[in-house]
Amino acid sequence: MKKSYKIEVDCPNCAAKMETAAKKTEGVVDAAVSFMTLKMKVEFADGADERAVMEQVRKNCKRVESDCEIFL
C-alpha cells in the first residue's frame, strides 16, 4: 500500500536525509521525499501497521533532521 504525507523541511539536502531515514525503517518498502511539493510518499510492506511504521519513520527522520515534521 502507498500513501502520501505532507511534510515540513527547510532544504533539499534535509529532504534527502529524511528519504534515506524513511527507507531504512522496518515496514517501509520504498519512500520518496519531494522538497518542491513538501510531500513524502511511502510504500508499506504487506501486513505492516501503517500508523506504527509512520511513527517510527517520524522518529528516524527527527534523528537525522531535528527541524523536520511529518503530518500524519
C-alpha distances in whole Angstrom, upper triangle without the diagonal:
4,7,10,13,17,19,23,24,28,28,26,27,25,22,22,23,20,18,19,19,15,15,17,15,15,11,10,9,10,12,14,17,19,22,23,21,20,16,14,11,8,6,5,7,7,9,9,11,9,13,14,12,13,17,17,16,18,21,20,21,24,25,25,26,27,28,24,22,18,18,16
4,7,10,14,16,20,21,24,24,22,24,22,19,19,20,17,15,17,17,13,13,16,15,15,12,10,9,9,9,11,13,15,19,20,17,17,13,10,7,6,4,6,9,11,13,12,13,10,13,15,13,12,16,16,14,17,20,19,19,22,24,23,23,25,25,21,19,16,16,14
4,7,10,13,17,18,22,22,21,22,21,17,18,19,16,14,17,17,13,14,17,15,16,13,11,12,11,10,11,12,14,17,18,15,14,10,8,6,5,7,8,12,13,14,13,13,9,11,14,12,10,14,15,13,14,18,18,17,20,22,22,21,23,22,18,16,13,12,10
4,7,10,13,15,19,19,18,20,18,15,16,18,14,13,16,16,13,14,17,16,18,15,13,14,12,10,9,10,11,13,14,11,10,7,6,4,6,9,11,15,17,18,16,15,12,13,16,14,11,14,16,13,14,17,17,16,18,21,20,19,21,20,16,14,10,10,9
4,6,10,13,16,17,17,18,16,13,15,16,13,12,16,15,12,15,17,16,18,16,14,16,14,11,10,9,11,12,14,11,9,6,5,6,8,11,13,17,19,19,17,16,12,12,15,13,10,12,14,12,11,15,15,13,15,19,18,17,18,16,13,10,7,6,7
4,7,10,13,15,15,17,15,12,15,16,13,13,17,16,14,17,19,18,21,19,17,19,17,13,12,10,10,11,12,9,6,5,6,9,11,15,17,20,23,23,20,19,15,15,17,16,12,14,16,13,12,16,16,14,15,19,18,16,16,14,11,9,6,6,8
4,6,10,12,12,14,12,9,13,13,10,11,15,14,13,16,18,17,20,19,17,19,17,13,12,9,9,9,11,9,5,5,7,10,12,16,18,21,24,24,21,20,17,16,17,16,12,14,15,12,10,14,14,11,12,15,15,12,13,11,7,5,4,6,9
4,7,10,11,13,10,9,13,13,11,13,16,15,15,18,20,19,22,22,20,22,19,16,14,11,10,9,11,10,6,8,10,14,16,19,21,25,27,28,25,23,20,19,20,19,15,16,17,14,12,14,15,11,12,15,14,11,11,8,6,5,7,8,12
4,6,8,9,7,6,10,10,9,11,14,14,14,17,19,19,22,23,20,22,19,16,14,10,10,7,10,11,7,10,11,15,16,20,22,25,28,29,26,25,22,21,22,20,17,17,18,15,12,15,14,11,11,14,12,9,10,7,5,7,9,11,15
4,7,9,7,8,11,12,11,14,16,16,17,20,21,22,25,26,24,25,22,19,16,13,12,8,11,12,10,13,14,18,20,24,26,29,32,33,30,29,26,25,25,23,20,21,21,18,16,17,17,13,13,15,13,10,11,8,7,10,13,15,19
4,5,5,6,9,10,11,13,15,16,17,19,21,22,25,26,23,24,21,18,15,11,10,7,9,12,10,13,14,17,20,23,25,28,32,33,30,30,26,26,27,24,21,22,22,19,17,19,18,14,14,16,13,10,13,10,10,13,15,17,21
4,5,5,6,9,10,11,13,14,15,17,19,20,24,25,21,22,19,15,12,9,8,5,8,11,10,12,13,16,18,21,24,26,30,32,29,29,26,26,26,24,21,22,22,18,18,19,17,14,16,17,14,12,15,13,12,14,15,18,21
4,5,5,6,9,10,11,13,14,16,17,19,23,24,21,22,19,16,13,11,11,9,12,14,13,14,14,17,19,22,24,26,30,32,28,29,26,26,26,23,21,22,21,17,17,18,16,13,14,15,11,10,13,13,12,15,16,20,22
4,5,5,6,9,10,11,12,14,16,17,21,22,19,21,18,15,13,10,11,9,12,14,12,13,13,16,17,20,22,25,28,30,26,26,23,23,23,20,18,19,18,15,14,15,13,9,11,11,8,6,10,9,8,11,13,16,19
4,5,5,6,9,10,10,12,14,16,19,20,17,18,15,11,9,6,7,6,10,11,9,10,9,12,14,17,19,22,26,27,24,24,21,21,21,19,16,17,17,13,13,15,13,9,11,13,10,9,12,11,8,11,11,15,17
4,5,5,6,9,10,11,13,15,18,19,16,17,13,11,9,7,8,8,12,13,12,12,11,13,14,17,19,21,25,27,24,24,22,22,22,19,17,19,17,14,14,16,13,10,13,13,10,10,14,14,12,14,14,17,19
4,5,5,6,9,10,11,13,17,18,16,17,14,12,11,9,11,11,15,16,14,14,12,14,15,17,19,21,25,26,23,23,21,21,21,18,16,17,15,12,12,13,10,8,10,10,6,7,11,12,10,13,14,17,19
4,5,5,6,9,10,11,15,16,13,15,12,9,9,7,10,10,14,14,12,11,9,11,12,15,16,19,22,23,20,20,18,18,17,14,12,13,12,9,9,10,8,5,8,9,7,7,10,11,8,10,10,14,15
4,5,5,6,9,10,14,14,11,12,9,6,6,5,9,10,14,14,12,11,8,9,10,12,14,16,20,22,19,19,17,18,18,14,13,15,13,10,11,13,10,8,12,12,10,11,14,14,12,13,12,15,16
4,5,5,6,9,12,14,11,12,10,8,9,9,12,14,17,18,16,14,12,13,12,14,15,17,20,22,19,20,18,19,18,15,14,16,13,10,12,13,10,9,12,12,9,11,15,16,14,15,15,18,19
4,6,5,7,10,12,10,12,11,9,11,11,14,15,19,19,16,15,12,13,12,14,14,16,20,21,17,18,16,17,15,12,12,13,10,7,9,9,6,6,9,9,7,10,12,14,12,13,13,16,17
4,5,5,9,10,7,9,8,6,8,9,13,15,18,17,15,13,9,10,8,10,11,13,17,18,14,15,13,14,13,10,9,11,9,5,8,9,7,7,10,11,10,12,14,15,12,13,11,14,14
4,6,8,9,6,7,6,5,8,10,14,16,19,19,17,15,11,11,9,9,10,11,15,17,14,16,14,16,15,11,11,14,11,9,12,13,10,10,14,14,13,15,17,19,16,16,15,17,17
4,6,9,7,9,9,9,12,14,17,19,22,22,20,18,14,14,12,12,12,12,16,17,15,16,15,16,15,11,12,14,10,9,12,12,9,10,14,13,12,15,17,19,17,18,16,19,19
4,6,6,9,9,10,13,14,18,20,23,22,20,18,14,14,11,11,10,11,14,15,12,13,12,13,11,8,9,10,7,6,10,10,7,10,13,12,13,15,17,19,16,16,15,17,16
4,6,8,10,12,15,17,21,23,26,25,23,20,16,15,12,11,9,9,12,12,9,11,11,13,10,7,10,11,8,9,12,12,11,13,16,16,16,19,20,22,20,19,17,19,18
4,6,9,11,15,17,20,23,26,24,22,19,15,14,10,9,6,5,8,9,6,8,8,11,9,6,9,11,9,9,13,14,13,15,18,18,19,21,22,24,21,20,17,18,16
4,6,7,11,13,17,20,22,21,19,16,12,11,7,6,5,6,9,11,8,10,9,12,11,7,9,12,10,9,12,14,12,13,17,17,17,19,21,22,19,18,15,17,15
4,7,11,14,17,20,23,21,20,17,13,11,8,5,5,5,9,12,10,13,12,15,15,11,12,16,14,12,16,17,15,16,20,20,20,21,24,25,21,21,18,20,18
4,7,10,14,17,19,18,17,14,11,8,6,5,7,9,12,15,13,15,13,16,16,12,13,16,14,12,15,17,15,15,18,19,18,19,22,23,19,19,16,18,17
4,7,10,13,16,15,13,11,7,6,4,6,9,11,15,17,15,16,13,15,16,12,11,14,13,10,13,15,13,12,16,17,16,16,19,19,16,15,13,15,15
4,7,10,12,11,11,8,6,5,7,9,12,15,18,20,18,19,16,18,19,15,14,17,16,12,14,17,15,13,16,18,16,16,19,18,15,15,13,15,16
4,6,9,9,7,6,4,6,9,12,15,18,21,23,20,21,17,18,19,16,14,16,16,12,13,16,14,11,14,16,14,13,16,15,12,12,11,13,15
4,5,6,6,5,6,8,12,15,18,21,24,26,23,24,20,21,22,20,17,19,19,16,16,19,17,14,17,19,17,15,18,16,13,13,12,14,16
4,6,5,7,9,12,15,18,21,24,27,29,26,26,23,23,24,22,19,20,21,17,16,19,18,14,16,18,16,14,16,14,11,12,13,15,17
4,6,8,11,13,17,20,23,26,29,31,28,28,25,25,27,24,21,23,24,20,19,22,21,18,20,22,20,17,19,17,15,15,15,16,19
4,5,9,11,15,18,21,24,27,29,26,26,22,22,25,22,19,21,22,19,18,22,21,18,19,22,20,18,20,17,14,14,13,14,16
4,7,10,13,17,19,23,26,27,24,24,20,20,22,20,16,18,19,16,15,18,18,14,16,19,17,15,16,14,11,10,10,11,13
4,7,10,13,16,20,22,23,21,20,17,17,19,17,14,16,17,14,13,17,17,14,16,19,17,16,17,15,12,11,9,10,12
4,6,10,13,16,19,20,18,17,14,15,16,14,11,14,14,11,11,15,14,11,14,17,16,15,16,15,12,11,8,10,11
4,7,10,13,16,18,16,16,13,14,16,13,11,15,15,12,13,17,16,14,17,19,18,18,20,19,15,14,11,12,12
4,6,10,13,14,12,13,10,12,13,10,9,13,13,10,12,15,14,13,17,18,18,18,20,20,16,15,12,13,12
4,7,9,12,10,12,10,13,14,11,11,15,14,12,15,17,16,16,20,21,20,21,23,23,20,19,15,16,15
4,6,8,6,8,7,10,11,8,9,13,13,11,14,17,16,16,20,21,21,22,24,24,21,19,16,17,15
4,6,5,9,9,13,12,10,12,15,14,13,17,18,17,19,22,23,23,24,26,27,24,23,19,20,18
4,6,9,10,14,14,12,14,17,17,17,20,21,21,22,25,26,26,28,29,30,27,25,22,22,20
4,7,9,12,12,11,14,16,16,17,19,21,21,22,25,26,27,28,29,31,27,25,22,22,19
4,6,9,8,7,10,12,12,13,16,17,17,19,21,22,23,25,26,27,24,22,19,19,16
4,6,5,6,9,10,11,12,14,16,17,18,20,21,23,24,24,26,23,20,17,17,14
4,6,5,6,9,10,10,12,14,15,16,18,20,21,22,22,23,20,17,14,14,10
4,5,5,6,9,10,11,13,14,15,17,19,20,21,20,21,18,15,12,12,8
4,5,5,6,9,10,11,13,14,16,17,19,20,20,21,18,16,14,14,11
4,5,5,6,9,10,10,12,14,15,17,18,19,20,17,15,13,14,11
4,5,5,6,9,10,10,12,14,15,16,16,17,14,12,9,10,8
4,5,5,6,9,10,11,13,15,15,15,16,14,11,9,10,8
4,5,5,6,9,10,11,13,14,14,16,14,13,11,13,12
4,5,5,6,9,10,11,12,13,14,12,11,9,11,11
4,6,5,6,9,10,10,10,11,9,7,6,9,9
4,5,5,6,9,10,9,12,10,10,10,13,13
4,5,5,7,9,10,12,11,11,11,14,15
4,5,5,6,7,9,7,8,9,12,13
4,6,5,4,7,6,8,9,13,14
4,6,6,10,10,12,13,16,18
4,6,9,9,12,13,17,19
4,6,6,9,12,15,17
4,6,8,11,15,17
4,7,10,13,16
4,7,10,13
4,6,9
4,6
4
